[in-house]
């Protein structure tokens, strides 16, 4: 029965979405490697939800304030050029809308539509928060026109306020990563940053050199498998490679070794190694 142990002093934990290389030994002292997947990163944050509130007002094409009770006005006769909306606190149905309208925030959507004909509408986006106007019976809402249909006539209209809610929670963690295989059949290969987290298979009858260059970054890790009869020599180029017994080669065919950067340009080599 194999005893599993982690080389926590030489094997840093892999980043989310990568893999951890672990080792196990049997009662005879034989060492073998296995890969422990790490869950992927959390999914993206859910989109903001929206809520809509609908009021009824009497639209009046008067470009001065203050509006009378139940009215909404704007600062221009051309509804596509409006930059200010002036709704009274009291809607046409006698409802006090003050607190709800004061909750409007920048980027909320505001739609003014003819109650009886949906083709007559104008859509605005709030460019700031509303302000209470003296004698504190109506609000001024700064807006920018977005799109619209036919002009809204002077009659009963719907005022729709669509507000963004708080962002949804993050999505669930992604599935565990499956390590990619980089199959090499030549007698030399230099590691690339894109090899991080991969399994590098080396297969050749002649001796093979695996060069470890500088700049791969802390946390870089690969699993090395000697598939052919040619042993794999792990050679440093501008980096430091440490190994408990100072071995630099795989022990023989089907030997498995791991290489991990526990600091920038400093690597720990471990596994089935020899001279």
C-alpha positions in Angstrom: 0.0 0.0 0.0 1.5 3.4 -1.0 1.9 6.2 1.5 1.1 9.6 0.0 3.0 12.6 1.1 3.4 16.2 -0.1 6.7 18.0 -0.5 5.4 21.2 0.9 8.8 22.8 1.3 9.7 22.4 -2.3 6.4 22.2 -4.1 4.4 25.4 -4.0 0.6 25.2 -4.3 -0.4 25.5 -7.9 -2.5 28.6 -8.9 -6.2 28.0 -9.4 -6.9 26.1 -12.6 -3.4 24.5 -12.6 -2.3 21.2 -11.2 -0.3 20.1 -8.2 2.4 17.4 -8.7 2.4 15.1 -5.6 4.5 12.1 -4.8 4.0 8.8 -3.1 6.3 6.1 -1.9 5.7 2.4 -1.3 7.1 0.2 1.5 10.2 -0.5 -0.6 11.0 3.1 -1.0 10.0 3.4 -4.6 8.8 6.9 -5.5 6.1 7.7 -8.1 4.3 10.9 -9.0 0.6 11.6 -9.4 -1.3 14.8 -10.4 -3.7 16.4 -8.1 -6.1 18.7 -10.0 -6.9 22.1 -8.6 -10.4 23.5 -9.1 -10.6 26.2 -11.7 -11.2 29.9 -10.9 -14.7 31.0 -9.9 -17.0 31.9 -12.7 -17.6 35.5 -13.6 -19.8 37.7 -11.5 -23.4 37.6 -12.4 -24.9 40.6 -14.2 -26.7 43.3 -12.3 -30.4 42.7 -12.0 -33.0 45.4 -12.9 -36.2 46.6 -11.4 -38.8 48.8 -13.1 -41.3 51.2 -11.5 -44.2 52.7 -13.4 -46.0 56.0 -12.6 -48.7 57.9 -14.4 -48.3 61.6 -15.0 -49.9 64.2 -17.2 -47.2 65.3 -19.7 -47.4 69.1 -20.4 -45.3 70.6 -23.2 -44.3 73.6 -21.0 -40.6 74.2 -20.9 -40.6 76.1 -17.6 -41.0 74.9 -14.0 -42.6 74.2 -11.6 -45.0 71.5 -12.7 -48.4 71.3 -11.1 -49.5 68.3 -9.1 -49.8 65.3 -11.3 -47.6 66.8 -14.1 -44.3 66.1 -15.7 -42.4 68.7 -17.8 -39.0 69.0 -19.5 -36.7 71.9 -20.4 -37.3 71.8 -24.1 -40.1 71.4 -26.6 -38.0 69.0 -28.6 -38.2 65.9 -26.5 -34.9 64.5 -28.1 -33.0 67.5 -26.8 -34.2 67.4 -23.2 -31.5 67.5 -20.4 -33.9 68.0 -17.5 -37.1 66.3 -16.5 -39.4 67.9 -13.9 -41.9 65.5 -12.3 -44.1 66.7 -9.5 -44.0 64.5 -6.3 -47.7 63.7 -6.7 -48.5 61.5 -9.7 -51.7 61.8 -11.8 -53.2 59.1 -9.7 -52.5 61.0 -6.5 -49.6 58.8 -5.3 -46.6 60.4 -3.6 -43.6 59.3 -5.6 -41.0 61.5 -3.9 -38.9 58.8 -2.1 -38.9 56.5 -5.2 -37.9 59.2 -7.6 -35.2 60.4 -5.3 -33.6 56.9 -5.4 -32.8 57.4 -9.1 -29.0 57.2 -9.8 -26.8 57.9 -12.7 -27.2 55.5 -15.6 -30.8 54.5 -14.6 -33.1 54.3 -17.6 -36.1 56.6 -17.7 -38.9 56.2 -20.3 -41.7 58.6 -21.0 -44.5 56.9 -23.0 -48.0 57.8 -24.1 -50.3 55.7 -22.0 -52.5 54.7 -25.0 -49.9 54.3 -27.8 -46.5 52.6 -27.2 -45.1 54.0 -30.5 -45.0 57.4 -28.8 -42.1 57.3 -26.4 -38.7 58.8 -25.5 -36.0 57.0 -23.6 -33.4 58.8 -21.5 -30.6 57.8 -19.2 -30.1 59.6 -15.9 -26.8 61.5 -15.9 -26.9 62.2 -12.2 -29.1 62.1 -9.1 -32.3 64.1 -8.8 -32.4 67.3 -6.8 -35.4 68.6 -4.8 -36.5 72.0 -6.1 -38.2 74.8 -4.1 -40.9 74.9 -2.9 -39.9 71.2 -2.6 -42.9 69.9 -4.5 -41.1 68.5 -7.5 -37.7 67.1 -8.7 -35.2 68.0 -11.3 -33.7 64.9 -13.0 -30.6 65.4 -15.2 -31.0 63.2 -18.3 -29.5 62.5 -21.8 -31.7 61.3 -24.6 -31.0 57.7 -25.9 -33.7 56.8 -28.4 -37.3 57.3 -29.1 -40.4 57.0 -31.3 -43.0 59.5 -32.1 -43.3 62.5 -29.8 -45.3 62.1 -26.6 -48.4 64.2 -26.8 -49.8 66.4 -24.0 -52.0 63.8 -22.2 -51.7 61.0 -19.7 -48.2 59.3 -20.0 -46.3 56.6 -18.2 -43.0 57.3 -16.5 -40.9 54.2 -16.2 -37.8 54.1 -14.1 -35.5 51.1 -14.5 -32.8 50.8 -11.9 -29.9 48.5 -11.8 -29.7 46.2 -8.7 -26.7 44.9 -6.9 -24.4 42.6 -8.9 -25.2 38.9 -8.8 -23.0 36.5 -6.9 -19.9 35.0 -8.5 -20.5 31.8 -10.5 -19.5 28.4 -9.2 -15.8 27.3 -9.4 -14.8 25.9 -12.8 -14.0 22.2 -13.3 -10.6 20.8 -12.2 -7.9 21.5 -14.8 -6.7 18.6 -17.0 -3.0 19.0 -17.7 -2.0 19.5 -21.3 0.6 17.2 -22.9 3.6 18.6 -24.6 5.1 15.7 -26.5 8.8 16.1 -27.5 10.6 13.6 -29.7 13.9 15.4 -30.3 17.1 15.5 -28.3 16.7 19.0 -26.9 13.9 21.3 -25.8 13.7 24.7 -23.9 10.8 25.3 -21.6 8.4 28.1 -22.4 6.1 30.1 -20.1 3.2 28.4 -21.9 4.4 25.0 -20.6 3.4 26.0 -17.0 1.2 23.2 -15.6 1.8 20.8 -18.5 3.2 17.3 -18.7 6.3 17.3 -20.9 7.0 13.8 -22.4 10.5 13.2 -23.8 11.0 10.3 -26.1 14.2 9.6 -28.0 16.8 6.8 -28.0 19.6 9.3 -27.5 20.2 11.5 -24.5 17.9 14.5 -24.2 18.6 17.9 -22.8 15.7 19.9 -21.2 16.8 23.5 -20.8 15.3 25.7 -18.0 15.6 29.4 -19.0 15.2 32.5 -16.8 11.9 34.4 -16.7 9.4 31.5 -16.3 8.2 33.1 -13.1 7.6 31.9 -9.6 5.1 29.1 -9.3 6.0 27.7 -12.7 5.8 23.8 -12.7 6.0 21.0 -15.1 5.9 17.2 -14.9 8.6 15.5 -17.0 8.3 11.9 -18.3 11.1 10.0 -20.0 9.3 7.8 -22.5 12.2 6.6 -24.6 15.5 5.0 -23.6 17.4 8.3 -23.7 17.8 9.9 -20.3 16.6 13.5 -19.8 19.2 16.0 -18.4 17.6 19.0 -16.8 20.0 21.9 -17.6 19.9 25.4 -16.0 20.3 28.5 -18.2 20.4 31.6 -16.1 18.5 29.9 -13.2 19.3 27.9 -10.1 18.1 24.3 -9.9 18.3 22.5 -6.5 18.0 18.8 -5.9 18.5 17.0 -2.6 21.0 14.5 -4.1 22.3 16.8 -6.8 20.8 14.6 -9.5 20.1 16.2 -12.8 18.9 13.3 -15.0 15.9 11.0 -15.1 16.7 7.5 -13.8 15.5 5.6 -16.9 12.7 4.8 -19.2 9.3 5.8 -17.8 10.9 7.8 -15.0 8.8 10.8 -13.8 10.2 14.0 -12.4 8.8 17.4 -11.4 10.3 20.8 -11.7 8.8 23.7 -9.7 9.9 27.3 -9.3 9.5 28.2 -5.6 10.9 31.6 -6.3 11.8 33.6 -9.4 14.5 31.7 -11.4 15.0 29.2 -8.5 13.7 25.6 -9.2 13.3 22.5 -7.2 13.8 19.2 -9.1 12.5 16.0 -7.6 11.2 12.6 -8.5 12.7 9.4 -10.1 16.2 10.8 -10.8 19.7 9.4 -11.1 23.1 10.0 -12.5 
